[in-house]
């Protein structure tokens, strides 16, 4: 897959999908992207997304080319760097409003598929993200399966086969479980003899080092700023992944690695892994946070600066119990089998 400033004229007919967001957003759109690929076998499929997602986009097996597109925060790029004839088809996998529709409409595509277009289906705010984009394509006659989300493990050696991978970071404080609690879990795992690896982006260096220090882990336990393929290799061979509601959680799901995912303020019914024993979701909407929303389906602010109350109701004790209850890692992720995780009855 290439990554350039815009496709040139004279190439094969093209399909363009807009999803200029983060890693988790890209991975939840994989079923829709694969449906687009199947529906347009003779076309080049371009994904408008941030440049740093080029390796992840290639790993989907659906995208031929990444069209660099990004805006601050989760805003929509006002303009896409498109060159040459209009796309045969353009698809808004970014949002449901005029902001994401406008840059696609400006390209004058032969066909435009979008929730914001008058021909599109109704937007359901309570719908799971994977199902949302599959329903959009199905509405327009392109069958899509929300379960078609698996990624193959990259053909790279893992830097820590069989480790428990702990990812304490998140894009916003509202989705970031306290460092002290991550450290408490990591410390118990380490004392039981399990290898623990902490992951994080380069901007999360201080957080990861704090967790490592509190947990009594050596500096070598921190894996910061791993390129996508090396990160995927680490997760694919991990015994388990402990993570909040972030892109790493979606990567663990796609690779089939057992995971424990901590949710708050947004319900796992909107962004969680598919049901099954391989992935354990911890989510405490009880309280209730809002008397008009006893099930906790109305999201809190996912971009807030303080940990959401629903997230803070999760304890290290139940995280250790959830890790204990995970099934063995799949065959493509070799490593020691966990027979007991300390703290289940602590």
Buried (B, 14 or more C-beta within 10 A) or exposed (E): BEBEEEBEEEEEEBBBBBBBBBBBBBBBBBBBBBBBBEBBEEBBBBBBBBEBBBBBBBBBBBBBBBBBBBBEEBEBBEEBEBEEBBBBBBBBBBBBBEBBBBBBBBBEBEEBBBBBBEEBBEBEEEBBBBBBBBBBBBBBEBEBBBEBBEBEBBEBEBBBBBBBBBBBBBBBBBBBBBBEBBBBBBBBBBEEEBBBBBBBBEEBBEBBBBBBEBBEBEEEBBBBEBEBBBBBBBBBBBBBBBBBBBBBBBBBBBBBBBBBBBBBBBBBBBBBBEEEEBBBBBBBBEEEBEEEBEEBBBBBEBEEEEBBBBBBBBBBBBBBBBBBBBEBBBEEBEBBEBEEBBBBEE
